Amino acid sequence: MRVVSLFSGIGGLDKGFEEAGYSVIWANDFDKYAVQTYKANYENEIVFGDINEIPLRDIPDAEILIGGFPCQPFSMMGEQRGFEDARGTLFFRIAEIIKEKIDRGHKPAAVILENVKALKTHDRGRTFATIKRILEEDLGYKVYSDILNSAEHGVPQTRNRTYIVCFANKNAEFTFPEKENLDRTLQDILEQDVDQKYFLSEKILPTILSNGTGGYKAKSEIDLKVARPLCATMAKMHRACQDNYVTQKGRIRRLTPRECARLQGFSDDFMIPVSDCQAYKQFGNAVTVNVSRAVAVAVKESLQNIGEWND
């Protein structure tokens, strides 16, 4: 089935869906470096630019719409004005895209959205409540949601994310993928021949290993079996109470971009054509491929059960 991908980044969602048998036909992102990495790894079209400035009719029709959109506050949360509650947010743009397709008789059969874990509690739960209400009442979808952890789907990284799965057919039944036993540790995915630039100098080591300063205190730990969540600001080298560091050959170092790629489920043939700084940002922002694939397979099974899947 054809897929349109919004806020694609480097294609973590896209790759999972492709591996599950879908065909991504169009993607979009506004970060030129993410688009550079995407183009180096995928054959389908990706449009560089602000999704708000792309004409709705220029976005192809497809059976599936996916996207990992930023979490933003909604300006009219208490007024419950339906579709208008989300105006000015990137979720509103997603809703606009879907509505335009509905108006032309091309409603996506399924919509899959990914966001941070805190989406469900953001603004005391009102942000998520508005999103759910718009998807159900204004756009006519049957909505399922859950929080999935990458460490429970085959990669040694604790990464909790909210997934929203929507079906146009109200007869669709959906169950989120079951948890998997983790049979790998962070140490299992480490590179063995690592450039000296990734090792910490004696000068910066005390700062990295400190337990914080001022009002923020947390225990610094290195050589974790399951990595902390990768973040988009890894290039700044946070303290070891926030970031991931490992001991190798008697010295402490940060993770390499390739190791970050592995922690997000990308295979070693995934090309990294950008600087380390951009690579850390991209993998910190990415959707874990393993989780995306598991969700995609579950969606496929639901569509098959109601006779709406087509190759």
Backbone hydrogen bonds, N-H to C=O, Kabsch-Sander energy under -0.5 kcal/mol:
donor,donor_aa,acceptor,acceptor_aa,energy
3,V,23,S,-2.4
4,V,64,I,-2.3
5,S,26,W,-2.8
6,L,66,I,-2.8
8,S,28,N,-2.8
11,G,8,S,-2.4
15,K,11,G,-2.9
16,G,12,G,-1.6
17,F,13,L,-2.1
18,E,14,D,-2.6
19,E,15,K,-2.5
20,A,16,G,-0.9
21,G,18,E,-1.7
22,Y,17,F,-2.4
23,S,1,M,-2.8
24,V,22,Y,-0.5
25,I,3,V,-2.7
25,I,23,S,-0.5
26,W,3,V,-1.1
27,A,45,E,-1.3
28,N,5,S,-0.9
29,D,47,V,-1.6
32,K,30,F,-0.7
35,V,31,D,-2.3
36,Q,32,K,-1.7
37,T,33,Y,-2.1
38,Y,34,A,-2.7
39,K,35,V,-2.8
40,A,36,Q,-1.3
41,N,37,T,-0.6
41,N,38,Y,-1.6
42,Y,38,Y,-1.7
45,E,25,I,-0.7
47,V,27,A,-2.9
48,F,46,I,-0.5
49,G,29,D,-1.9
49,G,47,V,-0.5
53,E,50,D,-1.9
54,I,50,D,-0.5
54,I,51,I,-0.7
58,D,55,P,-1.8
59,I,56,L,-1.4
64,I,2,R,-1.9
65,L,110,A,-2.0
66,I,4,V,-2.6
67,G,112,I,-1.7
68,G,6,L,-0.9
68,G,7,F,-0.5
69,F,67,G,-0.8
69,F,114,E,-0.6
72,Q,70,P,-0.6
76,M,85,D,-1.0
77,M,74,F,-0.9
79,E,76,M,-1.8
80,Q,76,M,-0.8
80,Q,77,M,-0.5
84,E,81,R,-1.4
85,D,82,G,-2.1
86,A,83,F,-1.2
87,R,84,E,-1.5
89,T,86,A,-1.9
92,F,86,A,-0.6
93,R,89,T,-1.1
94,I,90,L,-1.7
95,A,91,F,-2.6
96,E,92,F,-2.6
97,I,93,R,-2.5
98,I,94,I,-2.4
99,K,95,A,-2.7
100,E,96,E,-2.5
101,K,97,I,-1.6
102,I,98,I,-2.4
103,D,99,K,-2.7
104,R,100,E,-1.0
105,G,102,I,-1.8
106,H,101,K,-3.7
109,A,63,E,-1.4
110,A,63,E,-1.7
111,V,166,C,-1.9
112,I,65,L,-2.7
113,L,164,I,-2.7
114,E,67,G,-2.2
115,N,162,T,-2.3
117,K,160,N,-0.9
119,L,116,V,-1.7
120,K,117,K,-1.3
121,T,118,A,-1.0
122,H,118,A,-1.5
124,R,121,T,-1.2
125,G,122,H,-0.7
126,R,123,D,-1.7
127,T,122,H,-1.4
128,F,119,L,-0.6
129,A,125,G,-1.9
130,T,126,R,-2.1
131,I,127,T,-2.2
132,K,128,F,-2.9
133,R,129,A,-2.2
134,I,130,T,-2.4
135,L,131,I,-2.4
136,E,132,K,-2.4
137,E,133,R,-2.9
138,D,133,R,-0.9
138,D,134,I,-0.7
139,L,134,I,-1.9
140,G,136,E,-0.6
141,Y,135,L,-2.5
142,K,167,F,-2.9
143,V,141,Y,-0.6
144,Y,165,V,-2.7
146,D,163,Y,-1.8
148,L,146,D,-0.5
148,L,161,R,-2.6
150,S,159,R,-2.0
151,A,157,Q,-0.6
152,E,149,N,-2.0
153,H,150,S,-2.1
155,V,150,S,-1.4
157,Q,155,V,-2.3
158,T,227,A,-2.9
159,R,157,Q,-0.8
161,R,148,L,-2.4
162,T,115,N,-2.1
163,Y,146,D,-3.0
164,I,113,L,-2.9
165,V,144,Y,-2.8
165,V,163,Y,-0.5
166,C,111,V,-2.7
167,F,142,K,-2.2
168,A,109,A,-2.3
170,K,168,A,-0.7
172,A,169,N,-1.9
180,E,152,E,-3.1
183,D,181,N,-0.6
186,L,225,K,-3.0
188,D,185,T,-0.9
189,I,185,T,-0.6
189,I,186,L,-1.3
190,L,187,Q,-0.9
194,V,192,Q,-0.8
198,Y,195,D,-1.7
199,F,196,Q,-1.6
200,L,252,I,-2.8
205,L,201,S,-1.7
207,T,204,I,-0.5
208,I,204,I,-2.1
209,L,205,L,-2.3
210,S,206,P,-0.5
210,S,207,T,-0.8
216,Y,213,T,-2.1
217,K,215,G,-0.6
218,A,211,N,-2.4
221,E,240,A,-1.5
223,D,245,Y,-2.7
227,A,156,P,-2.7
234,M,231,C,-1.3
236,K,233,T,-1.9
237,M,234,M,-2.1
240,A,208,I,-3.4
242,Q,239,R,-2.1
243,D,239,R,-2.1
245,Y,243,D,-0.5
246,V,253,R,-2.4
248,Q,246,V,-0.5
248,Q,251,R,-3.3
251,R,248,Q,-1.6
253,R,246,V,-2.8
254,R,198,Y,-2.5
255,L,244,N,-0.7
260,C,256,T,-2.1
261,A,257,P,-2.3
262,R,258,R,-2.2
263,L,259,E,-2.1
264,Q,260,C,-0.9
264,Q,261,A,-0.8
265,G,262,R,-1.7
266,F,261,A,-2.5
270,F,267,S,-1.8
271,M,269,D,-0.5
279,A,275,S,-2.6
280,Y,276,D,-2.9
281,K,277,C,-1.6
282,Q,278,Q,-2.6
283,F,279,A,-2.8
284,G,280,Y,-2.0
285,N,281,K,-1.6
286,A,282,Q,-0.9
289,V,264,Q,-2.8
292,S,288,T,-2.3
293,R,289,V,-2.9
294,A,290,N,-2.1
295,V,291,V,-2.5
296,A,292,S,-2.6
297,V,293,R,-2.5
298,A,294,A,-1.9
299,V,295,V,-2.5
300,K,296,A,-2.4
301,E,297,V,-2.2
302,S,298,A,-1.8
303,L,299,V,-2.4
304,Q,300,K,-2.4
305,N,301,E,-2.0
306,I,302,S,-0.9
307,G,304,Q,-1.3
308,E,303,L,-3.1
309,W,303,L,-0.7
